[in-house]
Amino acid sequence: MSKPEIRIRVLPRYLPDQSSPLEEVYGFAYTIAITNKGDAAAQLISRRWIIVDADGHQEEVRGLGVVGHQPLLQPGESFEYTSGCRLRTPTGSMEGHYRFVSTEGEPFDVPIARFELDATGHGRTVH
């Protein structure tokens, strides 16, 4: 039976021009590449993020699609987008999942591994 196989790659970066450390505002962008490595199409329907700063403050973000899109990924296709968030501390992390629907109408979740947001330049990226 054919099925989609979704891979996620994340590249976060600090945005010093959108930050104000004296006001405890740290801006970050993250570019995400979503690739269907399987042999069946799937459509990204929604997202869920858990964003945590260095003080343990947690925010949950849910919504339809990503950056206003609900891409249908055919086998071998990719979709890439850039979005952002702000923290009150110079470091934190994000993780979550995307909800997809297969062409047979079956919903499935694809986890997004935790990645670090680091304004200090000492962090590492998890893919």
C-alpha positions as CSV (number, residue, x, y, z in Angstrom):
1,M,0.0,0.0,0.0
2,S,1.3,3.4,-0.9
3,K,1.9,5.9,1.9
4,P,3.4,9.3,2.5
5,E,6.7,9.6,4.4
6,I,7.2,13.1,5.6
7,R,10.6,14.5,6.6
8,I,11.2,17.8,8.4
9,R,14.4,19.9,8.4
10,V,14.6,23.0,10.6
11,L,17.2,25.9,10.5
12,P,16.7,28.4,13.4
13,R,18.5,31.7,13.6
14,Y,18.7,34.7,15.9
15,L,17.5,38.1,14.6
16,P,19.5,40.8,16.3
17,D,17.8,43.5,14.3
18,Q,14.4,42.4,15.7
19,S,15.6,42.1,19.3
20,S,16.0,44.4,22.2
21,P,17.9,42.6,25.1
22,L,17.4,45.6,27.4
23,E,13.7,45.2,27.0
24,E,13.9,41.4,27.2
25,V,12.8,40.8,23.6
26,Y,14.7,38.3,21.5
27,G,13.6,37.7,17.9
28,F,14.1,34.4,16.1
29,A,13.4,33.1,12.6
30,Y,13.2,29.4,11.6
31,T,13.1,28.0,8.1
32,I,11.4,24.7,7.7
33,A,11.7,22.3,4.8
34,I,9.0,19.6,4.6
35,T,9.6,16.8,2.1
36,N,7.4,13.9,1.1
37,K,9.8,10.9,0.7
38,G,7.0,8.4,0.4
39,D,5.1,7.1,-2.6
40,A,1.7,8.8,-1.9
41,A,0.6,12.4,-1.6
42,A,-0.4,14.1,1.7
43,Q,-1.7,17.5,2.6
44,L,-0.5,19.5,5.6
45,I,-3.6,20.6,7.5
46,S,-2.5,22.2,10.8
47,R,0.4,22.8,13.2
48,R,1.0,22.7,16.9
49,W,4.1,24.3,18.5
50,I,5.3,24.3,22.1
51,I,7.7,27.2,22.7
52,V,9.6,27.3,25.9
53,D,12.0,30.1,27.1
54,A,15.0,29.7,29.5
55,D,12.8,30.6,32.5
56,G,10.4,27.7,31.7
57,H,7.6,29.9,30.4
58,Q,5.7,27.8,27.9
59,E,3.4,28.9,25.1
60,E,1.4,26.6,22.9
61,V,0.5,27.7,19.3
62,R,-2.0,25.9,17.2
63,G,-3.3,26.9,13.8
64,L,-4.4,25.8,10.3
65,G,-1.6,25.3,7.8
66,V,1.7,27.1,7.8
67,V,2.2,30.8,6.8
68,G,-1.3,30.8,5.2
69,H,-0.8,27.6,3.2
70,Q,-2.0,24.0,3.4
71,P,0.4,22.5,0.9
72,L,-0.4,19.2,-0.9
73,L,2.9,17.3,-1.2
74,Q,3.1,14.8,-4.0
75,P,5.8,12.1,-3.7
76,G,9.2,13.8,-3.9
77,E,7.9,17.3,-3.5
78,S,9.0,19.8,-0.8
79,F,7.6,22.9,0.7
80,E,9.8,25.4,2.5
81,Y,8.8,28.4,4.6
82,T,10.2,30.8,7.1
83,S,8.4,32.1,10.2
84,G,9.4,33.5,13.6
85,C,8.8,33.9,17.2
86,R,9.9,36.1,20.1
87,L,11.2,35.1,23.5
88,R,11.8,37.0,26.8
89,T,15.1,35.2,27.3
90,P,18.1,34.8,25.0
91,T,17.6,31.0,24.8
92,G,14.7,28.6,24.5
93,S,13.3,25.8,22.4
94,M,10.5,24.8,20.1
95,E,9.0,21.5,19.2
96,G,5.7,20.2,18.0
97,H,4.0,18.4,15.1
98,Y,2.2,18.9,11.8
99,R,-1.1,17.2,11.1
100,F,-1.4,15.8,7.6
101,V,-4.2,14.0,5.8
102,S,-3.4,11.2,3.3
103,T,-5.1,11.0,-0.1
104,E,-7.2,8.2,1.5
105,G,-8.5,10.7,4.1
106,E,-6.5,9.3,7.0
107,P,-5.1,12.0,9.4
108,F,-1.6,11.5,10.8
109,D,0.8,13.5,12.8
110,V,4.5,14.2,12.0
111,P,6.6,15.2,15.0
112,I,9.0,18.1,14.8
113,A,11.9,17.4,17.0
114,R,12.9,20.0,19.6
115,F,15.3,22.6,18.3
116,E,17.1,25.3,20.2
117,L,16.7,29.1,19.8
118,D,19.9,30.7,20.9
119,A,20.9,34.4,20.8
120,T,24.2,33.7,22.5
121,G,25.7,31.7,19.6
122,H,26.5,28.7,21.7
123,G,23.5,26.5,20.9
124,R,23.1,23.6,18.5
125,T,20.4,22.8,16.0
126,V,18.5,19.5,16.1
127,H,17.1,18.1,12.8
